[in-house]
Amino acid sequence: MAFTKLNCCQINLQHCQAASYNLCMELGSLQTYVVMVQEPWIYRGMVRGSPPAALKHVGCDKQARPRACVYTSADLDAWMLPQYSNADVVTVSINNLQGIIAKTVIFSSVYMAEENAAPPGIMEELAVYCNQNNLPLVVGCDANAHHVAWGSSNTNERGEALLEYLASTDLAWCNKGHKPTFITRNRREVLDITLASPSVFTEIKDWKVSDNPSLSDHAMITFHFTIAKPTVQWYRNVRKTNWKDLRSQLFQQKFKNSSHLEN
């Protein structure tokens, strides 16, 4: 059985058109991917700048300004879960995966706005749902929360509240080290967090903050899963046989063989 990568990315695009196009360029060489985006580029009320041939998952209509979305490559069996999606949270179920511990993994892009509590209530409901149904969960979020536990330079009340919530669940942060995910001229901080449930936490490979320019104030986070790629099995469909053509080919072959024997 052949194996391939399920490439995963998360990034806050700061509603920037250039950052959106840059993301498309980054994904150009990838075949199988899931991208969890916060603050995507919006034009005329709609999320724009999605990668070519990708499926775009948005959890709200034009009346609400979306601050989260998920892109999935066309080769994945991906379905949005509308009951766990809104303007700030988009949740997608990736099904029929092979080669990892679970055939279905739930991915959620979460934007935790500073004016709202962290985490949002819909994310708490999602975590309960996944726990009750033994579904692995991966969350890519802009938490807007500081805590030294996931590499921030300090800890604030919002970070304490978020850590207290995480301690009550089975979700763990995948962040490693102190490399900032949010960079401006006068500020460098870890605000973006990857969360995962235990069943897939050990399956996540090569988690890192990318060094490639993102054209956003936020850096891209990348990681991957190794999944099995089903081997294509060819077979002959007898019902579609062109019998007239087959008889003609057999007759010609028989004639050639007879001519060869006579010579």
C-alpha positions as CSV (number, residue, x, y, z in Angstrom):
1,M,0.0,0.0,0.0
2,A,1.3,3.5,-0.9
3,F,1.5,6.3,1.6
4,T,1.1,10.0,1.2
5,K,0.9,13.1,3.4
6,L,-2.2,14.8,4.7
7,N,-0.7,18.3,4.8
8,C,-2.2,20.6,7.4
9,C,-1.8,24.4,7.7
10,Q,-3.3,27.1,9.9
11,I,-2.9,30.9,9.4
12,N,-4.6,34.2,10.2
13,L,-4.6,36.1,6.9
14,Q,-5.6,39.4,8.5
15,H,-8.2,39.9,5.7
16,C,-5.3,40.5,3.4
17,Q,-5.6,39.9,-0.4
18,A,-1.8,39.5,-0.8
19,A,-1.6,37.0,2.0
20,S,-4.4,35.0,0.4
21,Y,-2.6,34.8,-2.9
22,N,0.6,33.9,-1.1
23,L,-1.2,31.0,0.6
24,C,-2.4,29.8,-2.8
25,M,1.2,29.8,-3.9
26,E,2.3,27.8,-0.8
27,L,-0.4,25.2,-1.5
28,G,0.5,25.0,-5.2
29,S,2.9,22.1,-4.8
30,L,0.7,20.1,-2.3
31,Q,-1.8,17.5,-3.4
32,T,-3.7,16.6,-0.2
33,Y,-4.3,19.3,2.4
34,V,-6.5,20.8,5.0
35,V,-6.1,24.6,5.7
36,M,-7.6,26.2,8.8
37,V,-7.9,30.0,8.2
38,Q,-8.8,32.8,10.5
39,E,-9.7,36.3,9.2
40,P,-9.7,35.3,5.5
41,W,-9.8,37.9,2.7
42,I,-13.4,39.2,2.3
43,Y,-14.7,41.0,-0.7
44,R,-18.3,42.0,-1.1
45,G,-19.3,39.9,1.9
46,M,-17.7,36.6,0.6
47,V,-14.5,34.8,1.3
48,R,-12.2,35.3,-1.7
49,G,-8.8,34.0,-2.7
50,S,-9.3,30.3,-2.2
51,P,-6.8,27.9,-3.7
52,P,-7.7,26.6,-7.2
53,A,-9.7,23.3,-7.1
54,A,-10.1,23.5,-3.3
55,L,-13.3,23.1,-1.5
56,K,-14.2,26.2,0.6
57,H,-16.1,25.7,3.8
58,V,-17.7,28.8,5.4
59,G,-20.0,28.7,8.4
60,C,-22.2,31.8,7.8
61,D,-24.0,33.7,5.0
62,K,-23.3,37.1,3.5
63,Q,-25.2,38.8,6.4
64,A,-22.4,37.9,8.9
65,R,-18.8,38.7,8.2
66,P,-16.9,35.4,8.4
67,R,-13.7,35.3,10.5
68,A,-13.0,31.7,9.9
69,C,-13.0,29.2,7.0
70,V,-11.5,25.8,6.0
71,Y,-10.0,24.8,2.7
72,T,-9.7,21.2,1.7
73,S,-8.2,19.6,-1.4
74,A,-10.6,18.0,-3.8
75,D,-9.3,14.5,-3.2
76,L,-10.5,14.5,0.4
77,D,-14.0,13.3,1.5
78,A,-14.8,16.5,3.4
79,W,-18.1,17.6,4.9
80,M,-18.8,20.7,6.9
81,L,-20.6,20.3,10.2
82,P,-23.0,23.3,10.2
83,Q,-24.2,22.6,13.8
84,Y,-20.6,23.4,14.9
85,S,-19.9,26.2,12.5
86,N,-20.6,30.0,12.5
87,A,-18.8,33.2,11.5
88,D,-15.9,32.5,13.9
89,V,-15.8,28.7,13.9
90,V,-15.8,26.4,10.9
91,T,-15.8,22.6,11.5
92,V,-15.2,20.0,8.9
93,S,-15.2,16.2,9.0
94,I,-12.6,14.5,6.9
95,N,-13.8,10.9,6.2
96,N,-12.4,7.6,4.8
97,L,-8.8,8.2,5.9
98,Q,-6.5,5.2,5.9
99,G,-3.2,4.5,7.6
100,I,-3.9,6.5,10.8
101,I,-5.6,5.5,14.0
102,A,-9.0,6.9,12.9
103,K,-10.7,6.9,9.6
104,T,-12.5,10.1,10.4
105,V,-10.9,13.2,11.9
106,I,-12.7,16.5,12.8
107,F,-10.8,19.7,11.9
108,S,-12.0,23.1,13.2
109,S,-10.7,26.6,12.4
110,V,-11.4,28.9,15.3
111,Y,-11.1,32.7,15.7
112,M,-11.2,33.7,19.3
113,A,-12.1,37.4,19.1
114,E,-10.6,39.5,22.0
115,E,-14.1,40.9,22.8
116,N,-15.5,37.4,23.4
117,A,-14.7,34.8,26.0
118,A,-12.1,32.1,25.1
119,P,-13.0,29.5,24.0
120,P,-16.3,30.3,22.2
121,G,-19.3,28.2,23.4
122,I,-19.6,26.4,20.0
123,M,-16.1,25.1,20.4
124,E,-16.9,23.7,23.8
125,E,-19.9,22.0,22.4
126,L,-17.8,20.5,19.6
127,A,-15.2,19.2,22.1
128,V,-18.0,17.5,24.0
129,Y,-19.5,16.0,20.8
130,C,-16.2,14.6,19.7
131,N,-15.4,13.2,23.1
132,Q,-18.8,11.5,23.4
133,N,-18.5,10.0,19.9
134,N,-14.8,9.0,20.1
135,L,-14.0,11.3,17.2
136,P,-10.4,12.7,17.0
137,L,-10.4,16.5,16.9
138,V,-7.8,19.0,15.6
139,V,-8.3,22.7,16.2
140,G,-6.3,25.5,14.6
141,C,-7.0,28.7,16.4
142,D,-6.0,32.3,16.8
143,A,-6.6,32.4,20.5
144,N,-5.6,36.0,21.2
145,A,-4.5,34.6,24.6
146,H,-1.1,34.6,26.3
147,H,0.3,31.7,28.3
148,V,3.8,30.5,28.8
149,A,2.5,26.9,28.5
150,W,2.2,27.2,24.7
151,G,5.2,29.5,24.3
152,S,3.9,33.0,24.9
153,S,6.3,35.5,26.5
154,N,3.9,36.0,29.4
155,T,0.5,34.9,30.8
156,N,-2.6,37.0,30.9
157,E,-6.1,36.4,32.4
158,R,-7.4,35.3,29.1
159,G,-4.6,32.7,28.8
160,E,-5.3,31.5,32.3
161,A,-9.0,31.0,31.5
162,L,-8.2,29.1,28.3
163,L,-5.7,26.9,30.0
164,E,-8.2,26.1,32.7
165,Y,-10.7,25.1,30.1
166,L,-8.2,22.9,28.3
167,A,-7.4,21.2,31.6
168,S,-11.0,20.1,31.8
169,T,-10.9,18.4,28.4
170,D,-8.6,15.9,26.7
171,L,-7.3,18.5,24.3
172,A,-3.6,19.2,24.3
173,W,-1.6,22.0,22.5
174,C,0.9,20.9,19.9
175,N,2.9,24.1,20.0
176,K,6.6,23.6,20.6
177,G,9.2,26.2,21.7
178,H,8.8,29.9,21.8
179,K,8.9,30.9,18.1
180,P,6.4,33.7,17.7
181,T,3.4,33.2,15.5
182,F,2.4,36.9,15.5
183,I,5.0,39.4,14.4
184,T,4.8,43.2,13.9
185,R,7.5,45.9,14.0
186,N,7.2,46.3,17.8
187,R,5.7,43.0,19.0
188,R,6.5,39.3,18.7
189,E,4.1,36.8,20.4
190,V,2.6,33.3,20.3
191,L,-1.1,33.8,19.7
192,D,-1.9,30.9,17.4
193,I,-2.4,27.4,18.9
194,T,-2.9,24.0,17.5
195,L,-5.0,21.7,19.7
196,A,-5.5,18.0,19.3
197,S,-7.2,15.1,21.1
198,P,-5.0,12.2,22.4
199,S,-5.9,9.8,19.6
200,V,-4.3,12.0,16.9
201,F,-1.9,14.0,19.0
202,T,0.9,11.4,18.5
203,E,0.0,11.1,14.8
204,I,0.9,14.8,14.1
205,K,4.3,15.0,12.4
206,D,6.7,17.9,11.9
207,W,4.7,20.6,13.7
208,K,6.4,24.0,13.1
209,V,6.0,27.7,12.6
210,S,7.0,28.3,9.0
211,D,9.9,30.6,8.1
212,N,8.4,31.4,4.7
213,P,7.0,35.0,4.4
214,S,3.2,34.9,4.8
215,L,2.5,38.6,3.9
216,S,0.4,38.6,7.1
217,D,1.2,39.7,10.7
218,H,0.7,36.0,11.5
219,A,3.1,33.2,10.5
220,M,1.8,30.0,9.0
221,I,1.8,26.8,11.1
222,T,2.3,23.5,9.3
223,F,2.2,19.8,10.2
224,H,1.1,16.6,8.6
225,F,-0.3,13.1,9.0
226,T,0.9,10.1,7.1
227,I,-2.1,8.4,5.5
228,A,-2.4,5.4,3.2
229,K,-3.2,5.9,-0.4
230,P,-5.4,3.1,-1.8
231,T,-3.8,1.1,-4.6
232,V,-5.7,1.4,-7.8
233,Q,-6.9,-2.0,-9.0
234,W,-7.7,-2.3,-12.6
235,Y,-10.3,-4.8,-13.9
236,R,-12.0,-5.6,-17.1
237,N,-15.7,-4.8,-17.4
238,V,-17.0,-7.6,-19.6
239,R,-20.3,-5.7,-20.1
240,K,-18.6,-2.9,-22.0
241,T,-16.7,-5.3,-24.3
242,N,-17.0,-4.3,-28.0
243,W,-17.5,-7.9,-29.3
244,K,-17.4,-6.9,-33.0
245,D,-14.1,-5.2,-32.6
246,L,-12.8,-8.1,-30.5
247,R,-13.8,-10.7,-33.1
248,S,-12.1,-8.6,-35.8
249,Q,-8.8,-8.4,-33.7
250,L,-8.9,-12.1,-33.0
251,F,-9.4,-12.9,-36.7
252,Q,-6.5,-10.6,-37.7
253,Q,-4.2,-12.2,-35.1
254,K,-5.2,-15.7,-36.3
255,F,-4.5,-14.7,-39.9
256,K,-1.0,-13.3,-39.0
257,N,-0.2,-16.5,-37.1
258,S,-1.2,-18.7,-40.0
259,S,0.8,-16.6,-42.5
260,H,3.9,-16.9,-40.2
261,L,3.5,-20.7,-40.1
262,E,3.2,-21.0,-43.9
263,N,6.4,-19.0,-44.4
